[in-house]
Amino acid sequence: MTATTRTTTDVAIVGAGPAGLMLAHLLQRAGIDSVAIDLRGREEIENTHRAGILEQDSVRLLVESGVSERVLRDGYRHAGIDLAFGGGGHRIDFEALVGASVQLYPQTDVFIDLADARERDGGDVRFGVSEVSVADLTGDRPSMRFTDADGVRHEVAARILVGADGSRSICRHEFPESLRRQFFREYPFAWFGILCEAPPSSEELIYSHSERGFALISQRTETLQRMYFQCDPAEDVTAWSDERIWEELQARVGANGYALKEGPITSKVVLPFRSFVQEPMRHGNLVLAGDAAHTVPPTGAKGLNLALADVRVLAEELELHLRGDEVALDRYAERALQRVWKAQHFSYWMTTMLHRLPEASDFDVRRQVGELTSLVTSAAGSTYLAEGYTGWPS
């Protein structure tokens, strides 16, 4: 039998995506040791395309914590969005309404910046591990067990374990069934997402409502664009030629007076929609963060931002906990969940306002247009959207 290498640390982190790496980075700045692991290899994570809108506080966290200023150099600052419906476009001016903006900066780049920062600072991060498990969660020394990429078995004893291991988390299943509550919302539609080689079709994002269904026109770079249209969750991407995709996208935004710049499509994917929250976010000496505890539909651009907000709060409360504050971890869960449920409402609201439900009647579609009209013609309504989209104060 292969011997197990046993070590100790302050905080063991299951998951080395943006949430886990940001937490490790913040802890090191506070003088707290950590070990972070991930089933995926670094290259695999870097090549997984995800959300690209960062709230103002997320940008500030990356820059002021010393991760990287690349988000300011290479990102694209957006001071608003277009809501397109009823035959026209209506700009929501974030800066005029709330004095804030967002940054278009892909999650893959956030991950690269964080991984580079951990390497620069000598952080202990293990990618490509296997056979991950956690144990002794209610004891003084909970442990994280795994086999590294070289086949060596490890057991890391820690003072606290953090489950930042994404929407397929193994850590959240370690909460006793009698203690956990899980809240779900399944949606009867998905997004058909594409990456295409083309110049931007708009300076800012377009959220388009039409009788054919929702479409989102986003960007990535000057030459690579991300676009989505509402589809059935069971949609077969192979049934869609480039010509058919462009026809559908052009029809949906064209109904509101927009035209898209087309180019070769390099990626096609169907993204199902789901809202999920697990409570509590703490069990013994295990706490959850990010997608391990909650997921939101992508409509409101909240997923990555919620994860970063979680770990910013968790780093603060972990430091206090390790100094002897017995209620710090419960305080983390309470603070995090307040923001999570605000984000759940915001994402649900935007999703149901903009997407056509399969059983929608003509009345339902007209009612949505009425809601959107009320929103764009009301300073209070527009301000609410701007506040939620750019991020509530920390």
Backbone hydrogen bonds, N-H to C=O, Kabsch-Sander energy under -0.5 kcal/mol:
donor,donor_aa,acceptor,acceptor_aa,energy
5,T,153,R,-3.0
6,R,4,T,-0.6
7,T,155,E,-2.1
9,T,157,A,-2.1
11,V,33,D,-1.5
12,A,160,I,-2.4
13,I,35,V,-3.2
14,V,12,A,-0.6
14,V,162,V,-2.9
15,G,13,I,-0.8
15,G,37,I,-2.8
21,L,17,G,-2.6
22,M,18,P,-2.3
23,L,19,A,-2.3
24,A,20,G,-2.3
25,H,21,L,-2.4
26,L,22,M,-2.6
27,L,23,L,-2.6
28,Q,24,A,-2.2
29,R,25,H,-1.8
30,A,26,L,-1.0
30,A,27,L,-0.7
31,G,28,Q,-1.8
32,I,27,L,-2.7
35,V,11,V,-1.7
36,A,124,D,-2.3
37,I,13,I,-2.2
38,D,126,R,-1.9
45,I,41,G,-1.9
46,E,42,R,-2.4
47,N,43,E,-1.3
48,T,45,I,-1.6
49,H,47,N,-0.8
54,L,52,G,-0.6
54,L,103,Q,-2.8
56,Q,390,T,-1.4
59,V,55,E,-2.1
60,R,56,Q,-2.2
61,L,57,D,-2.2
62,L,58,S,-2.0
63,V,59,V,-2.2
64,E,60,R,-3.1
65,S,61,L,-1.5
66,G,63,V,-1.3
67,V,62,L,-1.7
68,S,62,L,-1.3
72,L,69,E,-1.4
73,R,69,E,-1.5
74,D,70,R,-3.6
75,G,70,R,-0.6
75,G,71,V,-0.7
76,Y,104,L,-1.9
77,R,75,G,-0.5
78,H,102,V,-3.1
81,I,92,I,-1.4
82,D,205,L,-2.8
83,L,81,I,-0.5
83,L,90,H,-3.0
84,A,82,D,-0.6
84,A,207,Y,-3.0
85,F,83,L,-0.5
85,F,88,G,-2.3
88,G,85,F,-1.8
90,H,83,L,-1.7
92,I,81,I,-3.1
93,D,91,R,-0.7
94,F,79,A,-1.4
94,F,92,I,-1.1
95,E,79,A,-1.3
97,L,93,D,-2.1
98,V,94,F,-3.3
99,G,94,F,-0.8
99,G,95,E,-1.3
100,A,94,F,-0.8
102,V,78,H,-2.6
103,Q,54,L,-2.3
104,L,76,Y,-3.5
105,Y,52,G,-3.3
105,Y,103,Q,-0.9
107,Q,51,A,-2.1
109,D,106,P,-0.8
110,V,106,P,-1.6
111,F,107,Q,-2.7
112,I,108,T,-2.3
113,D,109,D,-2.6
114,L,110,V,-2.2
115,A,111,F,-3.1
116,D,112,I,-2.6
117,A,113,D,-2.0
118,R,114,L,-2.4
119,E,115,A,-2.1
120,R,116,D,-2.8
121,D,117,A,-2.2
122,G,119,E,-1.1
123,G,118,R,-3.6
124,D,34,S,-0.6
125,V,123,G,-1.0
126,R,36,A,-2.8
127,F,125,V,-0.6
128,G,38,D,-0.5
128,G,40,R,-2.2
129,V,38,D,-2.2
130,S,147,T,-2.3
133,S,145,R,-2.2
135,A,143,S,-2.1
139,G,136,D,-1.1
143,S,135,A,-2.4
144,M,156,V,-2.3
145,R,133,S,-3.2
146,F,154,H,-1.9
147,T,130,S,-2.9
148,D,146,F,-0.5
148,D,152,V,-3.0
151,G,148,D,-2.2
153,R,3,A,-0.6
154,H,146,F,-3.4
155,E,5,T,-2.6
156,V,144,M,-3.0
157,A,7,T,-2.7
157,A,155,E,-0.6
158,A,142,P,-2.8
159,R,10,D,-1.7
160,I,10,D,-1.6
161,L,285,N,-3.0
162,V,12,A,-2.7
163,G,287,V,-3.2
164,A,14,V,-2.5
164,A,162,V,-1.0
169,S,166,G,-1.4
174,E,171,C,-1.8
175,F,172,R,-1.2
179,L,176,P,-1.9
180,R,176,P,-1.4
181,R,279,E,-3.5
183,F,277,V,-3.0
185,R,275,S,-2.0
187,Y,273,F,-1.1
190,A,231,C,-2.8
191,W,271,L,-2.2
192,F,229,F,-3.1
193,G,191,W,-0.8
193,G,269,V,-3.4
194,I,227,M,-2.8
195,L,267,S,-1.5
196,C,225,Q,-2.3
197,E,264,P,-2.9
198,A,196,C,-1.1
198,A,223,T,-0.9
206,I,217,I,-1.9
207,Y,82,D,-2.9
207,Y,205,L,-0.5
208,S,206,I,-0.7
208,S,215,A,-3.1
209,H,84,A,-3.2
209,H,207,Y,-0.5
213,G,210,S,-1.4
215,A,208,S,-1.9
216,L,228,Y,-2.1
217,I,206,I,-2.4
218,S,216,L,-0.7
218,S,226,R,-2.2
220,R,221,T,-0.6
220,R,224,L,-1.4
221,T,224,L,-2.7
225,Q,196,C,-2.8
227,M,194,I,-2.0
228,Y,216,L,-2.4
229,F,192,F,-1.5
230,Q,214,F,-2.6
231,C,190,A,-2.5
235,E,232,D,-2.2
237,V,235,E,-0.7
239,A,236,D,-1.7
240,W,237,V,-1.7
241,S,239,A,-0.7
245,I,241,S,-2.4
246,W,242,D,-2.6
247,E,243,E,-2.1
248,E,244,R,-2.2
249,L,245,I,-2.6
250,Q,246,W,-2.8
251,A,247,E,-1.9
252,R,248,E,-2.1
253,V,249,L,-2.2
254,G,250,Q,-2.4
255,A,251,A,-1.3
256,N,253,V,-1.6
257,G,254,G,-1.8
258,Y,253,V,-1.9
262,E,260,L,-0.6
266,T,195,L,-2.5
266,T,264,P,-0.6
267,S,195,L,-1.3
269,V,193,G,-2.1
271,L,191,W,-3.2
271,L,269,V,-0.5
273,F,189,F,-0.8
275,S,185,R,-2.5
276,F,295,T,-2.3
277,V,183,F,-1.8
278,Q,293,A,-2.5
279,E,181,R,-2.8
283,H,286,L,-2.9
285,N,137,L,-3.3
286,L,283,H,-2.1
287,V,161,L,-2.1
288,L,281,M,-2.5
289,A,163,G,-2.2
292,A,289,A,-1.1
293,A,290,G,-2.2
294,H,290,G,-1.5
295,T,276,F,-2.0
300,G,297,P,-0.7
301,A,298,P,-1.7
306,L,302,K,-2.9
307,A,303,G,-1.8
308,L,304,L,-2.3
309,A,305,N,-2.2
310,D,306,L,-2.6
311,V,307,A,-2.1
312,R,308,L,-1.8
313,V,309,A,-1.9
314,L,310,D,-2.9
315,A,311,V,-2.5
316,E,312,R,-1.4
317,E,313,V,-2.4
318,L,314,L,-3.0
319,E,315,A,-1.8
320,L,316,E,-1.4
321,H,317,E,-2.7
322,L,318,L,-2.8
323,R,319,E,-0.6
323,R,320,L,-0.6
324,G,321,H,-2.0
325,D,320,L,-2.3
326,E,324,G,-0.8
328,A,325,D,-1.0
331,R,327,V,-2.3
332,Y,328,A,-2.2
333,A,329,L,-2.0
334,E,330,D,-2.2
335,R,331,R,-2.7
336,A,332,Y,-3.0
337,L,333,A,-2.4
338,Q,334,E,-1.6
339,R,335,R,-1.3
340,V,336,A,-2.4
341,W,337,L,-2.5
342,K,338,Q,-1.4
343,A,339,R,-2.6
344,Q,340,V,-2.5
345,H,341,W,-2.1
346,F,342,K,-2.5
347,S,343,A,-2.8
348,Y,344,Q,-2.4
349,W,345,H,-2.9
350,M,346,F,-2.4
351,T,347,S,-2.3
352,T,348,Y,-2.8
353,M,349,W,-1.8
354,L,350,M,-1.5
355,H,351,T,-2.1
357,L,355,H,-0.6
360,A,357,L,-2.1
365,V,361,S,-1.9
366,R,362,D,-2.4
367,R,363,F,-2.8
368,Q,364,D,-2.0
369,V,365,V,-1.9
370,G,366,R,-2.2
371,E,367,R,-2.4
372,L,368,Q,-2.7
373,T,369,V,-2.5
374,S,370,G,-2.4
375,L,371,E,-2.2
376,V,372,L,-2.5
377,T,373,T,-1.6
378,S,375,L,-1.1
382,S,375,L,-0.5
382,S,378,S,-2.8
383,T,379,A,-2.1
384,Y,380,A,-2.0
385,L,381,G,-1.9
386,A,382,S,-2.4
387,E,383,T,-2.8
388,G,384,Y,-2.4
389,Y,385,L,-2.6
390,T,386,A,-2.2
391,G,387,E,-1.3
